[in-house]
Amino acid sequence: METNKILTFIKAIDNLFFNSFINDGQVCMNTIKWFRNYESQNANIGDKFEGVEMACGKGFTIKVADPIESFSSEADLKNKMNSANWTELGSGINFRFYHDDNNANIFSLSVIYSDIANDNSGNYLVSKKYMDEFSDHKFVIFLQPDEFISKMNQAISRLGKSMKLGIVQYYSLDERFQRNLSYFHKPDTYSYQNEFRIVFEDPNAVQQIFSLGSLKDLCLEIDIKKKYKIELIDNNQFSIKSID
């Protein structure tokens, strides 16, 4: 099997909604703007950098000048920028830029890669930091991840939206100016989550709650504080058991 291929996913679920998730397949896709605002309540789930297009952590200077109301060309704009009366306000931290109409709905999972399999000593499926930060949640591992993704795609398609999915890439908030960021980028303070995202874009996004139907046959509740042994059956199937 290909090294570091995605094998499956783990999902952290709030205790209050666990039964609804298992029995009814109830999943919630909150919005980019919701996650930005939620950092003040829970910085492990919320992120004020959610959906930014450009970011810089430190080492930049903030300057302001009178607005340039018109220009005839890029060269004209550059000349007006150079000749503007700039006032320096000081050094800044945690710069972020995004368009106000950029919004989307997100559903997050944690990736389990195939190279964890066939280790007789067993493995913890998540990092110690993940265990600590989500200690008030319950967890499932997906036995049929492709089927779950298919159910999500059907639910999103019924809204007339297109599903996008992929592994989150993490970037450093330092002196480097990060450009061309997307909904699949996050600051590296979140890298312990090994996040995989299901996303659909909507400038008028609101919280969406889907009922996918029972997920009892698609996932298994696990205790992330225990070690598990995973054995590959074939490219699409595996077995899992606790060794503690």
N, C-alpha and C positions, 0 to 999 in steps of 0.2 A: 504494500500500500504506500502511496505517496506520503513522504514525511510532512508532518504539520498540516495535513489535510484536516478540514473541519469534520469531526466525527459527530458531534451533537452539541446541545446547549443545556445550560442550567438557567432556571428562572427563579429569582427571588420574589416572593409574593407576600404582601402584607397579610398578617394572620387573620384580619377581619374579612378578607376577600378570598381566602384559600378555598373554602368549600364551593363558592360560586365558580371559581376558576376550574376546579376539578370536575364538578358535577354538570355545569352548564357551559363551560368553556368561555366564561366571561372575562374579557380582556379589555383593558383601558389604554387608549392611545392619547396621551396628553400632547399639548402643543409646545412648539419651540418657546413661545413667549411665556407659557406656564412654567417651563423648566428654568428660564432665566429668573423669574420672580421667586421661585421656590427655594433658591439657594439660601435665602435668609432664614428659612425654616429648617432645611435639611441639606447641608452642603454635599452629602453623598449622592443625593438624587438630583437636586437642583444645580444649575451651573449658569452663572451670569454670562459666560462666554458661549453659550449655546447658540449655534447658527451664525456665528460671526464669519465675516469674509476676510477680515484682516485683524491681526492682533500683535501686540508687543508688550512684554512684561515690564521692562524697565529700560533706562538708559536713553530715553528720548526727551526732547525739549518741546514744550507747548508754546506756540506763538500765535497771535491773532492780528488781523488787519481789517481794514474796511472791506466789505464785500465787493467783488468784481462783478458788476451787473451785466456786462456784455463783453464779447471779444469776437474778432473776425476770423481767427485761425488759432491753431495750437501755438504758433510762434508768437502771435499777439498776446495770448494768455500767459505764456512764459514771461514775456517782457513785462506785463502788468504785475505778475507775481513777484518778479525780481525788483521792481521799482516801488512796490507797496511799502507803506510805513508799518513795519511789523513791530509788535510789542511782545516781549518775551515774558511769559507768565511763570516760568520755572520748569523744573523737571517733573515728569509724570510717571505713573506706574499703571499697569494693567489697561493699556489702551485697547479698545475694541471698536470695530466698525461693522455695521450691518444696515441693510435697507429696512425701513419700517414695514414694507409690504412683504418681506421675506418671512414665510411661516410654513410650518409643516406639522404633521402628527408623527410621533415616534413611539415605537415599542422596542424595548431593550431586552437582550438576552446575554448570557455569558458563554463564551466559546470554550468547548472542550476539544482539543486536538487529538488526532489519531495516535501520536507518538506516546500518549499516556498508557496505551493498551499493552497487554501481555507482559506486565511487570508483576512478578509473583509476590513482591513485597507490598504491593498496593500503593496507592497515592491519595493524598488529599486533593480534592477536585478543584478547590479554590485556594487563594492565598490566605494567610493568617489575617491580613488587613481586611479582606473581604468578609471573613467570618466575624470579625469584631464590628465592622461598620453596619452589617446587616443582621445583627444578632436578634433583632425583634421580628424577623421574617421566617417564613417556611420556604422550603426549596423543593423543586422537582428537577429531574433530569429527563430529557425527552428520549423515549425509546424509538419513536418514529418521527424524527425531526422534519423530514421532507413532507410528511402528511400534515404536520402542524403548519408549516410554511404555506402549503397549498390552501388550507382552510383560511389563513390570514389573507392570502391573495384573493380568494373568492369574496370575502367580506369587504375588502377594500374596493374590489371591482364593482360591487353592487352600489357603491357610492359614486361610481363613474370616475374613479381615481386610478392612477398607475402606481403599483408598488415598486419601491426601490429597496434593495437590501445589500448589506455588506459589512465587513469588519471595520470598526472604528480605528482610525490612525491617530496617534497621539503626538503632540508637539510640545516643545519647551517654551514656557513663558519667561524668556530672558531678553537679552539685548537685540536679538535677531528679530527682524520684522517678518512676521508670518503672513503670507499672501495666499490667495486662491483657496481659502478654506471653504469647507462645505459642511453639510449636516453629518458627514462621516468623519469629522475631525473634532478632537477634544484636547484640552490641556493634559499634560502627562501626569498631573496629580491624580487623574482617574485611571491610569493605566492598569492598576491592580484589578480592575473590573473586567478586563478582556472582553470588551463589549462588541456585540454584533447587533446591528440595527435593522428594523423594518420601518420604512419611512414612506409617507406620501405627501407631496407638496400641495399646499392650499393657502393662498394669501389671506383667505378668510377663515382659517382653521379654527375649529372649536373642538373641545374634548369629544372623542368618539368612544363609545362602549359597544363592543360586539359580543354576541353570544354565538360561539362556534359549535355548540353541542358538546356533549360529554367528552372529556379528555382522559378518562380513566384508562383507556387502552393505549394512549399515546405517551403517557409520562408516568414517572414513578417518584413518590416522595422520598427524599434522602435527608440524612443528617450530615451536613457539611463538616461537622467536627470529627467525623469518622473517616478512616481510610477505606478506599474501595479498590477492588480489583476489576478491571475491565478486560474482557477477552473478545477479540474480533472473531466474528463468525464468517462474514464475507464483507465486501466493500460497503454494504448498506445496513448490516446488522451487527449487534454486539450483545454480550451478556454483562451484567454488573452484579457484584455482590460485596457486602461489607466484610472486612476481614478483622474488625475489632470485636 
